[in-house]
Amino acid sequence: MVDKFMQLAIQEAKEGLAEGGIPIGSVLVKDGKLVAKGRNKRVQELNPILHGEMDCLNNAGRIGSYKNTVIYSTLMPCYMCAGTIVQYKISKVIVGESKTFDGAREFMESHGVEVIDLNNKECIEMMGKFIAEKPELWNEDIGE
């Protein structure tokens, strides 16, 4: 069973897909409590850096220290999002999957971030279907 925070991230991804965007969702948790949630809005808001994690952190606003927070993402973060995670000393990243995109796991781990990959079937299927149906949009998202 998937925990409630990953379920929220998956719901964010589904909402993004329903809006015509890329199905990647994220939530930020501190002390076991939801701080913020977000989703990839590059398409919806014509913003090249509004990946799921970036939208989530933007929605969190100024919370002071991000130490001892956990960020959940339905997909392994890219280098841009991983850089932000490292910059703000987010200590743990829990991802739905890295099969469709392996992202920047080694980079984060090399900076002391604990990365947990759930290899979640629903996340893998959602991204796999999206990439197959809209490869041009996916390639734009990852800078190809």
C-alpha positions as CSV (number, residue, x, y, z in Angstrom):
1,M,0.0,0.0,0.0
2,V,1.2,3.5,-0.9
3,D,1.4,6.0,1.9
4,K,-0.9,9.0,2.0
5,F,1.8,11.5,0.9
6,M,2.7,9.6,-2.2
7,Q,-1.1,9.2,-2.9
8,L,-1.3,13.0,-2.7
9,A,1.6,13.3,-5.2
10,I,-0.1,10.8,-7.5
11,Q,-3.3,12.9,-7.3
12,E,-1.4,16.0,-8.2
13,A,0.1,14.2,-11.2
14,K,-3.3,13.1,-12.4
15,E,-4.7,16.6,-12.0
16,G,-1.8,17.9,-14.1
17,L,-2.5,15.4,-16.8
18,A,-6.2,16.3,-16.8
19,E,-5.1,20.0,-17.4
20,G,-3.2,18.9,-20.5
21,G,0.2,18.9,-18.6
22,I,2.9,16.5,-17.7
23,P,1.8,14.0,-15.0
24,I,4.3,14.6,-12.3
25,G,3.2,15.5,-8.8
26,S,5.1,16.4,-5.6
27,V,4.4,17.1,-2.0
28,L,6.5,18.5,0.8
29,V,6.2,17.1,4.4
30,K,7.7,18.4,7.6
31,D,7.4,16.7,10.9
32,G,4.8,14.3,9.4
33,K,2.6,17.1,8.3
34,L,1.8,18.3,4.7
35,V,3.4,21.6,4.0
36,A,2.6,22.0,0.3
37,K,1.8,20.2,-2.9
38,G,2.4,20.9,-6.5
39,R,2.5,19.5,-10.0
40,N,4.4,20.0,-13.2
41,K,2.8,23.1,-14.8
42,R,5.3,23.8,-17.6
43,V,2.5,23.5,-20.2
44,Q,-0.3,25.1,-18.2
45,E,1.6,28.2,-17.2
46,L,4.1,28.3,-20.1
47,N,6.9,28.2,-17.5
48,P,10.0,26.2,-18.4
49,I,11.1,25.7,-14.8
50,L,7.8,24.8,-13.2
51,H,8.5,21.1,-12.7
52,G,6.5,19.3,-10.0
53,E,9.0,19.8,-7.3
54,M,9.6,23.4,-8.2
55,D,5.8,24.1,-8.1
56,C,5.6,22.3,-4.7
57,L,8.4,24.4,-3.2
58,N,7.0,27.6,-4.7
59,N,3.6,26.7,-3.0
60,A,5.4,26.1,0.3
61,G,6.6,29.7,0.3
62,R,9.1,30.8,3.0
63,I,9.0,28.1,5.7
64,G,12.3,29.0,7.2
65,S,14.6,26.0,7.2
66,Y,13.9,23.0,4.9
67,K,16.1,20.8,7.0
68,N,14.2,17.7,8.2
69,T,11.7,17.9,5.4
70,V,10.8,15.1,3.0
71,I,9.8,15.8,-0.6
72,Y,7.7,13.2,-2.4
73,S,7.7,13.1,-6.2
74,T,6.0,10.7,-8.6
75,L,9.2,10.7,-10.7
76,M,12.9,10.8,-9.9
77,P,13.9,14.5,-9.8
78,C,15.9,16.0,-12.7
79,Y,19.1,17.9,-12.1
80,M,17.3,21.3,-11.8
81,C,15.0,20.0,-9.1
82,A,17.7,18.0,-7.5
83,G,19.9,21.1,-7.3
84,T,17.1,22.9,-5.4
85,I,16.7,20.0,-3.1
86,V,20.4,20.0,-2.3
87,Q,20.5,23.8,-2.0
88,Y,17.8,23.9,0.6
89,K,19.1,20.8,2.5
90,I,15.9,18.7,2.1
91,S,17.1,15.5,3.7
92,K,15.0,12.9,2.0
93,V,13.3,12.3,-1.3
94,I,10.8,9.6,-1.8
95,V,10.0,8.9,-5.5
96,G,7.3,6.9,-7.1
97,E,9.7,5.6,-9.8
98,S,12.8,6.1,-11.8
99,K,12.2,3.5,-14.5
100,T,10.9,6.0,-17.1
101,F,13.5,8.7,-16.1
102,D,16.5,8.0,-14.0
103,G,17.1,11.6,-13.1
104,A,19.7,12.9,-10.7
105,R,19.7,10.2,-7.9
106,E,23.5,9.9,-7.7
107,F,23.9,13.7,-7.5
108,M,21.5,14.0,-4.6
109,E,23.0,11.1,-2.8
110,S,26.5,12.5,-3.2
111,H,25.2,15.6,-1.3
112,G,23.8,13.6,1.6
113,V,20.2,13.3,0.5
114,E,18.5,10.0,1.2
115,V,16.7,8.8,-1.9
116,I,14.0,6.1,-1.7
117,D,12.6,4.7,-5.0
118,L,9.3,3.0,-4.5
119,N,9.2,1.5,-8.0
120,N,5.5,2.2,-7.9
121,K,3.5,0.4,-10.7
122,E,0.9,3.2,-11.0
123,C,3.6,5.9,-11.4
124,I,5.5,3.8,-14.0
125,E,2.4,3.1,-16.0
126,M,1.2,6.8,-15.9
127,M,4.5,8.1,-17.1
128,G,5.1,5.3,-19.7
129,K,1.7,6.0,-21.2
130,F,2.3,9.7,-21.3
131,I,5.7,9.4,-22.9
132,A,4.3,7.0,-25.5
133,E,1.4,9.4,-26.3
134,K,3.2,12.7,-26.2
135,P,6.9,12.1,-26.8
136,E,7.5,15.7,-28.1
137,L,6.1,17.2,-24.8
138,W,8.2,14.8,-22.7
139,N,11.4,15.6,-24.7
140,E,10.7,19.3,-24.2
141,D,10.3,18.7,-20.4
142,I,13.7,17.0,-20.1
143,G,15.5,19.3,-22.4
144,E,16.0,16.9,-25.4
